[in-house]
Amino acid sequence: MANVRWLSRYRRRRWARADVAERLLRAFEEPVLLRPGAVGVGDPLLVLPVLFHLLWSGALSADLEGGLLSSDSLVVTTRGER
């Protein structure tokens, strides 16, 4: 539940920056650790809120039940799953 509460802060569309979101979706086509994947896209202060929004919206996926979301959480796009 803690993960859902955390991600719910990023549910609003103001976090949906299309340019950053598209780069994140490409970066996470294969499972990548959250922090290194975000850093590969750009400045974490700008990228992480968009990443959390994509997790909330279901465009990205991570194991939210196995433990708290962290830098070491594997994240992957859900494009192929939809």
PDB file of N, CA, C and O in Angstrom:
ATOM      1  N   MET A   1       0.813  -1.186   0.000  1.00  0.00           N
ATOM      2  CA  MET A   1       0.000   0.000   0.000  1.00  0.00           C
ATOM      3  C   MET A   1       0.867   1.264   0.000  1.00  0.00           C
ATOM      4  O   MET A   1       0.472   2.292  -0.549  1.00  0.00           O
ATOM      5  N   ALA A   2       2.040   1.181   0.615  1.00  0.00           N
ATOM      6  CA  ALA A   2       2.926   2.349   0.656  1.00  0.00           C
ATOM      7  C   ALA A   2       3.338   2.771  -0.752  1.00  0.00           C
ATOM      8  O   ALA A   2       3.434   3.965  -1.036  1.00  0.00           O
ATOM      9  N   ASN A   3       3.583   1.803  -1.635  1.00  0.00           N
ATOM     10  CA  ASN A   3       3.947   2.135  -3.012  1.00  0.00           C
ATOM     11  C   ASN A   3       2.810   2.851  -3.727  1.00  0.00           C
ATOM     12  O   ASN A   3       3.041   3.815  -4.455  1.00  0.00           O
ATOM     13  N   VAL A   4       1.600   2.389  -3.524  1.00  0.00           N
ATOM     14  CA  VAL A   4       0.441   3.005  -4.175  1.00  0.00           C
ATOM     15  C   VAL A   4       0.246   4.430  -3.652  1.00  0.00           C
ATOM     16  O   VAL A   4      -0.035   5.345  -4.427  1.00  0.00           O
ATOM     17  N   ARG A   5       0.393   4.613  -2.358  1.00  0.00           N
ATOM     18  CA  ARG A   5       0.278   5.966  -1.792  1.00  0.00           C
ATOM     19  C   ARG A   5       1.339   6.901  -2.385  1.00  0.00           C
ATOM     20  O   ARG A   5       1.048   8.041  -2.748  1.00  0.00           O
ATOM     21  N   TRP A   6       2.574   6.395  -2.475  1.00  0.00           N
ATOM     22  CA  TRP A   6       3.658   7.202  -3.027  1.00  0.00           C
ATOM     23  C   TRP A   6       3.350   7.585  -4.474  1.00  0.00           C
ATOM     24  O   TRP A   6       3.438   8.757  -4.840  1.00  0.00           O
ATOM     25  N   LEU A   7       2.993   6.606  -5.287  1.00  0.00           N
ATOM     26  CA  LEU A   7       2.747   6.876  -6.699  1.00  0.00           C
ATOM     27  C   LEU A   7       1.511   7.738  -6.925  1.00  0.00           C
ATOM     28  O   LEU A   7       1.436   8.451  -7.926  1.00  0.00           O
ATOM     29  N   SER A   8       0.549   7.686  -6.022  1.00  0.00           N
ATOM     30  CA  SER A   8      -0.671   8.470  -6.203  1.00  0.00           C
ATOM     31  C   SER A   8      -0.371   9.974  -6.233  1.00  0.00           C
ATOM     32  O   SER A   8      -1.160  10.750  -6.771  1.00  0.00           O
ATOM     33  N   ARG A   9       0.737  10.376  -5.674  1.00  0.00           N
ATOM     34  CA  ARG A   9       1.140  11.791  -5.713  1.00  0.00           C
ATOM     35  C   ARG A   9       1.427  12.253  -7.139  1.00  0.00           C
ATOM     36  O   ARG A   9       1.409  13.449  -7.433  1.00  0.00           O
ATOM     37  N   TYR A  10       1.690  11.291  -8.018  1.00  0.00           N
ATOM     38  CA  TYR A  10       2.075  11.588  -9.396  1.00  0.00           C
ATOM     39  C   TYR A  10       0.972  11.230 -10.385  1.00  0.00           C
ATOM     40  O   TYR A  10       1.247  11.031 -11.568  1.00  0.00           O
ATOM     41  N   ARG A  11      -0.265  11.145  -9.922  1.00  0.00           N
ATOM     42  CA  ARG A  11      -1.367  10.738 -10.791  1.00  0.00           C
ATOM     43  C   ARG A  11      -1.850  11.854 -11.710  1.00  0.00           C
ATOM     44  O   ARG A  11      -2.489  11.571 -12.723  1.00  0.00           O
ATOM     45  N   ARG A  12      -1.572  13.079 -11.395  1.00  0.00           N
ATOM     46  CA  ARG A  12      -2.073  14.203 -12.199  1.00  0.00           C
ATOM     47  C   ARG A  12      -1.285  14.366 -13.494  1.00  0.00           C
ATOM     48  O   ARG A  12      -0.092  14.072 -13.565  1.00  0.00           O
ATOM     49  N   ARG A  13      -1.982  14.837 -14.498  1.00  0.00           N
ATOM     50  CA  ARG A  13      -1.386  14.957 -15.834  1.00  0.00           C
ATOM     51  C   ARG A  13      -0.249  15.984 -15.895  1.00  0.00           C
ATOM     52  O   ARG A  13       0.510  15.993 -16.865  1.00  0.00           O
ATOM     53  N   ARG A  14      -0.117  16.828 -14.906  1.00  0.00           N
ATOM     54  CA  ARG A  14       0.972  17.823 -14.951  1.00  0.00           C
ATOM     55  C   ARG A  14       2.340  17.150 -14.969  1.00  0.00           C
ATOM     56  O   ARG A  14       3.327  17.758 -15.383  1.00  0.00           O
ATOM     57  N   TRP A  15       2.401  15.905 -14.526  1.00  0.00           N
ATOM     58  CA  TRP A  15       3.666  15.165 -14.528  1.00  0.00           C
ATOM     59  C   TRP A  15       3.915  14.470 -15.867  1.00  0.00           C
ATOM     60  O   TRP A  15       4.981  13.886 -16.065  1.00  0.00           O
ATOM     61  N   ALA A  16       2.960  14.522 -16.779  1.00  0.00           N
ATOM     62  CA  ALA A  16       3.042  13.775 -18.043  1.00  0.00           C
ATOM     63  C   ALA A  16       3.744  14.589 -19.124  1.00  0.00           C
ATOM     64  O   ALA A  16       3.110  14.993 -20.098  1.00  0.00           O
ATOM     65  N   ARG A  17       5.008  14.827 -18.971  1.00  0.00           N
ATOM     66  CA  ARG A  17       5.788  15.541 -19.994  1.00  0.00           C
ATOM     67  C   ARG A  17       6.075  14.571 -21.132  1.00  0.00           C
ATOM     68  O   ARG A  17       6.837  13.619 -20.968  1.00  0.00           O
ATOM     69  N   ALA A  18       5.465  14.815 -22.280  1.00  0.00           N
ATOM     70  CA  ALA A  18       5.517  13.879 -23.412  1.00  0.00           C
ATOM     71  C   ALA A  18       6.943  13.602 -23.875  1.00  0.00           C
ATOM     72  O   ALA A  18       7.271  12.457 -24.188  1.00  0.00           O
ATOM     73  N   ASP A  19       7.793  14.616 -23.925  1.00  0.00           N
ATOM     74  CA  ASP A  19       9.164  14.409 -24.406  1.00  0.00           C
ATOM     75  C   ASP A  19       9.940  13.468 -23.496  1.00  0.00           C
ATOM     76  O   ASP A  19      10.634  12.570 -23.972  1.00  0.00           O
ATOM     77  N   VAL A  20       9.827  13.670 -22.203  1.00  0.00           N
ATOM     78  CA  VAL A  20      10.529  12.818 -21.238  1.00  0.00           C
ATOM     79  C   VAL A  20       9.873  11.434 -21.192  1.00  0.00           C
ATOM     80  O   VAL A  20      10.566  10.420 -21.104  1.00  0.00           O
ATOM     81  N   ALA A  21       8.559  11.394 -21.250  1.00  0.00           N
ATOM     82  CA  ALA A  21       7.838  10.119 -21.193  1.00  0.00           C
ATOM     83  C   ALA A  21       8.252   9.210 -22.344  1.00  0.00           C
ATOM     84  O   ALA A  21       8.470   8.016 -22.142  1.00  0.00           O
ATOM     85  N   GLU A  22       8.361   9.755 -23.530  1.00  0.00           N
ATOM     86  CA  GLU A  22       8.746   8.936 -24.688  1.00  0.00           C
ATOM     87  C   GLU A  22      10.153   8.368 -24.515  1.00  0.00           C
ATOM     88  O   GLU A  22      10.398   7.207 -24.844  1.00  0.00           O
ATOM     89  N   ARG A  23      11.073   9.176 -24.002  1.00  0.00           N
ATOM     90  CA  ARG A  23      12.440   8.687 -23.756  1.00  0.00           C
ATOM     91  C   ARG A  23      12.444   7.609 -22.678  1.00  0.00           C
ATOM     92  O   ARG A  23      13.185   6.632 -22.785  1.00  0.00           O
ATOM     93  N   LEU A  24      11.625   7.775 -21.640  1.00  0.00           N
ATOM     94  CA  LEU A  24      11.543   6.757 -20.584  1.00  0.00           C
ATOM     95  C   LEU A  24      10.979   5.451 -21.126  1.00  0.00           C
ATOM     96  O   LEU A  24      11.478   4.375 -20.796  1.00  0.00           O
ATOM     97  N   LEU A  25       9.958   5.535 -21.943  1.00  0.00           N
ATOM     98  CA  LEU A  25       9.366   4.316 -22.504  1.00  0.00           C
ATOM     99  C   LEU A  25      10.374   3.560 -23.361  1.00  0.00           C
ATOM    100  O   LEU A  25      10.397   2.329 -23.352  1.00  0.00           O
ATOM    101  N   ARG A  26      11.207   4.289 -24.101  1.00  0.00           N
ATOM    102  CA  ARG A  26      12.258   3.625 -24.883  1.00  0.00           C
ATOM    103  C   ARG A  26      13.324   3.034 -23.960  1.00  0.00           C
ATOM    104  O   ARG A  26      13.797   1.921 -24.192  1.00  0.00           O
ATOM    105  N   ALA A  27      13.704   3.773 -22.914  1.00  0.00           N
ATOM    106  CA  ALA A  27      14.769   3.318 -22.005  1.00  0.00           C
ATOM    107  C   ALA A  27      14.375   2.058 -21.247  1.00  0.00           C
ATOM    108  O   ALA A  27      15.237   1.256 -20.887  1.00  0.00           O
ATOM    109  N   PHE A  28      13.077   1.875 -21.000  1.00  0.00           N
ATOM    110  CA  PHE A  28      12.623   0.742 -20.206  1.00  0.00           C
ATOM    111  C   PHE A  28      11.920  -0.332 -21.047  1.00  0.00           C
ATOM    112  O   PHE A  28      11.095  -1.087 -20.532  1.00  0.00           O
ATOM    113  N   GLU A  29      12.251  -0.395 -22.341  1.00  0.00           N
ATOM    114  CA  GLU A  29      11.678  -1.457 -23.179  1.00  0.00           C
ATOM    115  C   GLU A  29      12.088  -2.833 -22.663  1.00  0.00           C
ATOM    116  O   GLU A  29      11.331  -3.799 -22.765  1.00  0.00           O
ATOM    117  N   GLU A  30      13.275  -2.907 -22.118  1.00  0.00           N
ATOM    118  CA  GLU A  30      13.754  -4.104 -21.410  1.00  0.00           C
ATOM    119  C   GLU A  30      13.836  -3.737 -19.937  1.00  0.00           C
ATOM    120  O   GLU A  30      14.039  -2.566 -19.614  1.00  0.00           O
ATOM    121  N   PRO A  31      13.684  -4.701 -19.031  1.00  0.00           N
ATOM    122  CA  PRO A  31      13.762  -4.376 -17.599  1.00  0.00           C
ATOM    123  C   PRO A  31      15.098  -3.731 -17.224  1.00  0.00           C
ATOM    124  O   PRO A  31      16.169  -4.236 -17.558  1.00  0.00           O
ATOM    125  N   VAL A  32      15.004  -2.613 -16.528  1.00  0.00           N
ATOM    126  CA  VAL A  32      16.178  -1.850 -16.086  1.00  0.00           C
ATOM    127  C   VAL A  32      15.909  -1.393 -14.658  1.00  0.00           C
ATOM    128  O   VAL A  32      14.762  -1.145 -14.284  1.00  0.00           O
ATOM    129  N   LEU A  33      16.970  -1.283 -13.862  1.00  0.00           N
ATOM    130  CA  LEU A  33      16.820  -0.740 -12.518  1.00  0.00           C
ATOM    131  C   LEU A  33      16.330   0.698 -12.598  1.00  0.00           C
ATOM    132  O   LEU A  33      16.744   1.452 -13.478  1.00  0.00           O
ATOM    133  N   LEU A  34      15.458   1.074 -11.688  1.00  0.00           N
ATOM    134  CA  LEU A  34      14.783   2.375 -11.718  1.00  0.00           C
ATOM    135  C   LEU A  34      15.764   3.543 -11.816  1.00  0.00           C
ATOM    136  O   LEU A  34      15.681   4.337 -12.753  1.00  0.00           O
ATOM    137  N   ARG A  35      16.663   3.657 -10.890  1.00  0.00           N
ATOM    138  CA  ARG A  35      17.554   4.836 -10.840  1.00  0.00           C
ATOM    139  C   ARG A  35      18.499   4.912 -12.040  1.00  0.00           C
ATOM    140  O   ARG A  35      18.578   5.960 -12.681  1.00  0.00           O
ATOM    141  N   PRO A  36      19.226   3.823 -12.367  1.00  0.00           N
ATOM    142  CA  PRO A  36      20.105   3.912 -13.538  1.00  0.00           C
ATOM    143  C   PRO A  36      19.342   4.198 -14.831  1.00  0.00           C
ATOM    144  O   PRO A  36      19.838   4.925 -15.692  1.00  0.00           O
ATOM    145  N   GLY A  37      18.159   3.641 -14.974  1.00  0.00           N
ATOM    146  CA  GLY A  37      17.353   3.919 -16.161  1.00  0.00           C
ATOM    147  C   GLY A  37      16.943   5.369 -16.247  1.00  0.00           C
ATOM    148  O   GLY A  37      16.975   5.966 -17.323  1.00  0.00           O
ATOM    149  N   ALA A  38      16.554   5.942 -15.114  1.00  0.00           N
ATOM    150  CA  ALA A  38      16.153   7.353 -15.080  1.00  0.00           C
ATOM    151  C   ALA A  38      17.351   8.257 -15.372  1.00  0.00           C
ATOM    152  O   ALA A  38      17.225   9.217 -16.132  1.00  0.00           O
ATOM    153  N   VAL A  39      18.497   7.966 -14.786  1.00  0.00           N
ATOM    154  CA  VAL A  39      19.701   8.772 -14.998  1.00  0.00           C
ATOM    155  C   VAL A  39      20.110   8.719 -16.467  1.00  0.00           C
ATOM    156  O   VAL A  39      20.602   9.707 -17.011  1.00  0.00           O
ATOM    157  N   GLY A  40      19.910   7.574 -17.107  1.00  0.00           N
ATOM    158  CA  GLY A  40      20.234   7.443 -18.529  1.00  0.00           C
ATOM    159  C   GLY A  40      19.380   8.331 -19.423  1.00  0.00           C
ATOM    160  O   GLY A  40      19.777   8.650 -20.544  1.00  0.00           O
ATOM    161  N   VAL A  41      18.226   8.727 -18.940  1.00  0.00           N
ATOM    162  CA  VAL A  41      17.324   9.581 -19.715  1.00  0.00           C
ATOM    163  C   VAL A  41      17.629  11.058 -19.501  1.00  0.00           C
ATOM    164  O   VAL A  41      17.464  11.865 -20.416  1.00  0.00           O
ATOM    165  N   GLY A  42      18.071  11.415 -18.303  1.00  0.00           N
ATOM    166  CA  GLY A  42      18.373  12.825 -18.025  1.00  0.00           C
ATOM    167  C   GLY A  42      18.470  13.100 -16.544  1.00  0.00           C
ATOM    168  O   GLY A  42      18.638  12.184 -15.738  1.00  0.00           O
ATOM    169  N   ASP A  43      18.366  14.353 -16.193  1.00  0.00           N
ATOM    170  CA  ASP A  43      18.460  14.805 -14.802  1.00  0.00           C
ATOM    171  C   ASP A  43      17.359  14.142 -13.969  1.00  0.00           C
ATOM    172  O   ASP A  43      16.176  14.331 -14.253  1.00  0.00           O
ATOM    173  N   PRO A  44      17.732  13.371 -12.947  1.00  0.00           N
ATOM    174  CA  PRO A  44      16.728  12.675 -12.146  1.00  0.00           C
ATOM    175  C   PRO A  44      15.671  13.589 -11.537  1.00  0.00           C
ATOM    176  O   PRO A  44      14.532  13.162 -11.347  1.00  0.00           O
ATOM    177  N   LEU A  45      16.019  14.826 -11.229  1.00  0.00           N
ATOM    178  CA  LEU A  45      15.023  15.747 -10.666  1.00  0.00           C
ATOM    179  C   LEU A  45      13.896  16.033 -11.654  1.00  0.00           C
ATOM    180  O   LEU A  45      12.767  16.305 -11.244  1.00  0.00           O
ATOM    181  N   LEU A  46      14.187  15.976 -12.927  1.00  0.00           N
ATOM    182  CA  LEU A  46      13.176  16.192 -13.953  1.00  0.00           C
ATOM    183  C   LEU A  46      12.536  14.887 -14.428  1.00  0.00           C
ATOM    184  O   LEU A  46      11.358  14.855 -14.784  1.00  0.00           O
ATOM    185  N   VAL A  47      13.321  13.822 -14.429  1.00  0.00           N
ATOM    186  CA  VAL A  47      12.878  12.551 -15.010  1.00  0.00           C
ATOM    187  C   VAL A  47      12.052  11.715 -14.036  1.00  0.00           C
ATOM    188  O   VAL A  47      11.054  11.118 -14.437  1.00  0.00           O
ATOM    189  N   LEU A  48      12.448  11.662 -12.765  1.00  0.00           N
ATOM    190  CA  LEU A  48      11.760  10.779 -11.820  1.00  0.00           C
ATOM    191  C   LEU A  48      10.269  11.074 -11.648  1.00  0.00           C
ATOM    192  O   LEU A  48       9.484  10.127 -11.591  1.00  0.00           O
ATOM    193  N   PRO A  49       9.838  12.333 -11.564  1.00  0.00           N
ATOM    194  CA  PRO A  49       8.387  12.563 -11.469  1.00  0.00           C
ATOM    195  C   PRO A  49       7.615  12.010 -12.673  1.00  0.00           C
ATOM    196  O   PRO A  49       6.505  11.498 -12.523  1.00  0.00           O
ATOM    197  N   VAL A  50       8.205  12.115 -13.853  1.00  0.00           N
ATOM    198  CA  VAL A  50       7.549  11.574 -15.053  1.00  0.00           C
ATOM    199  C   VAL A  50       7.539  10.054 -14.982  1.00  0.00           C
ATOM    200  O   VAL A  50       6.542   9.424 -15.336  1.00  0.00           O
ATOM    201  N   LEU A  51       8.634   9.460 -14.530  1.00  0.00           N
ATOM    202  CA  LEU A  51       8.701   8.012 -14.364  1.00  0.00           C
ATOM    203  C   LEU A  51       7.633   7.531 -13.383  1.00  0.00           C
ATOM    204  O   LEU A  51       6.951   6.540 -13.648  1.00  0.00           O
ATOM    205  N   PHE A  52       7.482   8.218 -12.262  1.00  0.00           N
ATOM    206  CA  PHE A  52       6.465   7.828 -11.277  1.00  0.00           C
ATOM    207  C   PHE A  52       5.056   7.987 -11.855  1.00  0.00           C
ATOM    208  O   PHE A  52       4.173   7.180 -11.564  1.00  0.00           O
ATOM    209  N   HIS A  53       4.844   9.019 -12.667  1.00  0.00           N
ATOM    210  CA  HIS A  53       3.545   9.184 -13.322  1.00  0.00           C
ATOM    211  C   HIS A  53       3.274   8.015 -14.271  1.00  0.00           C
ATOM    212  O   HIS A  53       2.155   7.505 -14.322  1.00  0.00           O
ATOM    213  N   LEU A  54       4.282   7.596 -15.011  1.00  0.00           N
ATOM    214  CA  LEU A  54       4.110   6.469 -15.928  1.00  0.00           C
ATOM    215  C   LEU A  54       3.855   5.163 -15.174  1.00  0.00           C
ATOM    216  O   LEU A  54       3.109   4.305 -15.646  1.00  0.00           O
ATOM    217  N   LEU A  55       4.471   5.016 -14.012  1.00  0.00           N
ATOM    218  CA  LEU A  55       4.167   3.846 -13.180  1.00  0.00           C
ATOM    219  C   LEU A  55       2.719   3.900 -12.692  1.00  0.00           C
ATOM    220  O   LEU A  55       2.013   2.892 -12.723  1.00  0.00           O
ATOM    221  N   TRP A  56       2.280   5.072 -12.244  1.00  0.00           N
ATOM    222  CA  TRP A  56       0.905   5.232 -11.764  1.00  0.00           C
ATOM    223  C   TRP A  56      -0.095   4.940 -12.879  1.00  0.00           C
ATOM    224  O   TRP A  56      -1.100   4.263 -12.663  1.00  0.00           O
ATOM    225  N   SER A  57       0.188   5.452 -14.064  1.00  0.00           N
ATOM    226  CA  SER A  57      -0.759   5.316 -15.170  1.00  0.00           C
ATOM    227  C   SER A  57      -0.735   3.928 -15.816  1.00  0.00           C
ATOM    228  O   SER A  57      -1.626   3.588 -16.594  1.00  0.00           O
ATOM    229  N   GLY A  58       0.282   3.132 -15.496  1.00  0.00           N
ATOM    230  CA  GLY A  58       0.354   1.782 -16.040  1.00  0.00           C
ATOM    231  C   GLY A  58       1.168   1.658 -17.312  1.00  0.00           C
ATOM    232  O   GLY A  58       1.253   0.567 -17.875  1.00  0.00           O
ATOM    233  N   ALA A  59       1.770   2.741 -17.784  1.00  0.00           N
ATOM    234  CA  ALA A  59       2.609   2.678 -18.979  1.00  0.00           C
ATOM    235  C   ALA A  59       3.938   1.984 -18.677  1.00  0.00           C
ATOM    236  O   ALA A  59       4.538   1.365 -19.556  1.00  0.00           O
ATOM    237  N   LEU A  60       4.392   2.093 -17.426  1.00  0.00           N
ATOM    238  CA  LEU A  60       5.559   1.359 -16.937  1.00  0.00           C
ATOM    239  C   LEU A  60       5.091   0.447 -15.818  1.00  0.00           C
ATOM    240  O   LEU A  60       4.080   0.705 -15.164  1.00  0.00           O
ATOM    241  N   SER A  61       5.835  -0.609 -15.614  1.00  0.00           N
ATOM    242  CA  SER A  61       5.469  -1.582 -14.595  1.00  0.00           C
ATOM    243  C   SER A  61       6.670  -1.907 -13.712  1.00  0.00           C
ATOM    244  O   SER A  61       7.812  -1.942 -14.170  1.00  0.00           O
ATOM    245  N   ALA A  62       6.380  -2.144 -12.437  1.00  0.00           N
ATOM    246  CA  ALA A  62       7.391  -2.576 -11.463  1.00  0.00           C
ATOM    247  C   ALA A  62       6.675  -3.447 -10.443  1.00  0.00           C
ATOM    248  O   ALA A  62       5.455  -3.370 -10.301  1.00  0.00           O
ATOM    249  N   ASP A  63       7.430  -4.273  -9.734  1.00  0.00           N
ATOM    250  CA  ASP A  63       6.843  -5.104  -8.686  1.00  0.00           C
ATOM    251  C   ASP A  63       6.546  -4.216  -7.482  1.00  0.00           C
ATOM    252  O   ASP A  63       7.446  -3.870  -6.718  1.00  0.00           O
ATOM    253  N   LEU A  64       5.282  -3.853  -7.323  1.00  0.00           N
ATOM    254  CA  LEU A  64       4.884  -2.972  -6.226  1.00  0.00           C
ATOM    255  C   LEU A  64       4.446  -3.746  -4.998  1.00  0.00           C
ATOM    256  O   LEU A  64       4.176  -3.148  -3.957  1.00  0.00           O
ATOM    257  N   GLU A  65       4.371  -5.058  -5.097  1.00  0.00           N
ATOM    258  CA  GLU A  65       3.929  -5.863  -3.964  1.00  0.00           C
ATOM    259  C   GLU A  65       5.080  -6.573  -3.260  1.00  0.00           C
ATOM    260  O   GLU A  65       4.932  -7.021  -2.123  1.00  0.00           O
ATOM    261  N   GLY A  66       6.223  -6.676  -3.928  1.00  0.00           N
ATOM    262  CA  GLY A  66       7.348  -7.410  -3.377  1.00  0.00           C
ATOM    263  C   GLY A  66       8.171  -6.628  -2.364  1.00  0.00           C
ATOM    264  O   GLY A  66       9.012  -7.210  -1.679  1.00  0.00           O
ATOM    265  N   GLY A  67       7.954  -5.354  -2.256  1.00  0.00           N
ATOM    266  CA  GLY A  67       8.704  -4.508  -1.344  1.00  0.00           C
ATOM    267  C   GLY A  67       8.532  -3.062  -1.744  1.00  0.00           C
ATOM    268  O   GLY A  67       7.836  -2.750  -2.709  1.00  0.00           O
ATOM    269  N   LEU A  68       9.168  -2.186  -0.999  1.00  0.00           N
ATOM    270  CA  LEU A  68       9.065  -0.762  -1.314  1.00  0.00           C
ATOM    271  C   LEU A  68       9.799  -0.443  -2.608  1.00  0.00           C
ATOM    272  O   LEU A  68      10.874  -0.981  -2.875  1.00  0.00           O
ATOM    273  N   LEU A  69       9.212   0.430  -3.398  1.00  0.00           N
ATOM    274  CA  LEU A  69       9.830   0.903  -4.619  1.00  0.00           C
ATOM    275  C   LEU A  69      11.144   1.582  -4.254  1.00  0.00           C
ATOM    276  O   LEU A  69      11.189   2.409  -3.343  1.00  0.00           O
ATOM    277  N   SER A  70      12.208   1.234  -4.962  1.00  0.00           N
ATOM    278  CA  SER A  70      13.518   1.794  -4.638  1.00  0.00           C
ATOM    279  C   SER A  70      14.343   1.962  -5.906  1.00  0.00           C
ATOM    280  O   SER A  70      13.885   1.635  -7.001  1.00  0.00           O
ATOM    281  N   SER A  71      15.537   2.462  -5.756  1.00  0.00           N
ATOM    282  CA  SER A  71      16.458   2.634  -6.877  1.00  0.00           C
ATOM    283  C   SER A  71      16.766   1.316  -7.560  1.00  0.00           C
ATOM    284  O   SER A  71      17.090   1.284  -8.748  1.00  0.00           O
ATOM    285  N   ASP A  72      16.665   0.220  -6.805  1.00  0.00           N
ATOM    286  CA  ASP A  72      16.988  -1.104  -7.328  1.00  0.00           C
ATOM    287  C   ASP A  72      15.772  -1.861  -7.858  1.00  0.00           C
ATOM    288  O   ASP A  72      15.890  -3.036  -8.207  1.00  0.00           O
ATOM    289  N   SER A  73      14.611  -1.217  -7.926  1.00  0.00           N
ATOM    290  CA  SER A  73      13.423  -1.872  -8.467  1.00  0.00           C
ATOM    291  C   SER A  73      13.545  -1.991  -9.975  1.00  0.00           C
ATOM    292  O   SER A  73      13.938  -1.041 -10.652  1.00  0.00           O
ATOM    293  N   LEU A  74      13.208  -3.161 -10.498  1.00  0.00           N
ATOM    294  CA  LEU A  74      13.194  -3.352 -11.941  1.00  0.00           C
ATOM    295  C   LEU A  74      11.936  -2.714 -12.514  1.00  0.00           C
ATOM    296  O   LEU A  74      10.832  -2.915 -12.008  1.00  0.00           O
ATOM    297  N   VAL A  75      12.123  -1.947 -13.571  1.00  0.00           N
ATOM    298  CA  VAL A  75      11.009  -1.265 -14.238  1.00  0.00           C
ATOM    299  C   VAL A  75      11.049  -1.661 -15.700  1.00  0.00           C
ATOM    300  O   VAL A  75      12.125  -1.800 -16.282  1.00  0.00           O
ATOM    301  N   VAL A  76       9.870  -1.846 -16.299  1.00  0.00           N
ATOM    302  CA  VAL A  76       9.773  -2.197 -17.710  1.00  0.00           C
ATOM    303  C   VAL A  76       8.515  -1.576 -18.290  1.00  0.00           C
ATOM    304  O   VAL A  76       7.525  -1.371 -17.588  1.00  0.00           O
ATOM    305  N   THR A  77       8.567  -1.279 -19.589  1.00  0.00           N
ATOM    306  CA  THR A  77       7.403  -0.730 -20.247  1.00  0.00           C
ATOM    307  C   THR A  77       6.316  -1.799 -20.383  1.00  0.00           C
ATOM    308  O   THR A  77       6.617  -2.991 -20.434  1.00  0.00           O
ATOM    309  N   THR A  78       5.080  -1.379 -20.440  1.00  0.00           N
ATOM    310  CA  THR A  78       3.963  -2.319 -20.609  1.00  0.00           C
ATOM    311  C   THR A  78       3.379  -2.214 -22.006  1.00  0.00           C
ATOM    312  O   THR A  78       2.307  -2.768 -22.251  1.00  0.00           O
ATOM    313  N   ARG A  79       4.037  -1.527 -22.935  1.00  0.00           N
ATOM    314  CA  ARG A  79       3.535  -1.344 -24.299  1.00  0.00           C
ATOM    315  C   ARG A  79       3.108  -2.664 -24.932  1.00  0.00           C
ATOM    316  O   ARG A  79       2.018  -2.767 -25.494  1.00  0.00           O
ATOM    317  N   GLY A  80       3.965  -3.663 -24.838  1.00  0.00           N
ATOM    318  CA  GLY A  80       3.662  -4.943 -25.456  1.00  0.00           C
ATOM    319  C   GLY A  80       2.574  -5.727 -24.757  1.00  0.00           C
ATOM    320  O   GLY A  80       2.012  -6.657 -25.336  1.00  0.00           O
ATOM    321  N   GLU A  81       2.267  -5.368 -23.518  1.00  0.00           N
ATOM    322  CA  GLU A  81       1.285  -6.103 -22.732  1.00  0.00           C
ATOM    323  C   GLU A  81      -0.117  -5.588 -22.938  1.00  0.00           C
ATOM    324  O   GLU A  81      -1.073  -6.270 -22.568  1.00  0.00           O
ATOM    325  N   ARG A  82      -0.278  -4.412 -23.513  1.00  0.00           N
ATOM    326  CA  ARG A  82      -1.604  -3.818 -23.635  1.00  0.00           C
ATOM    327  C   ARG A  82      -2.330  -4.307 -24.843  1.00  0.00           C
ATOM    328  O   ARG A  82      -3.465  -3.899 -25.088  1.00  0.00           O
TER     329      ARG A  82
END
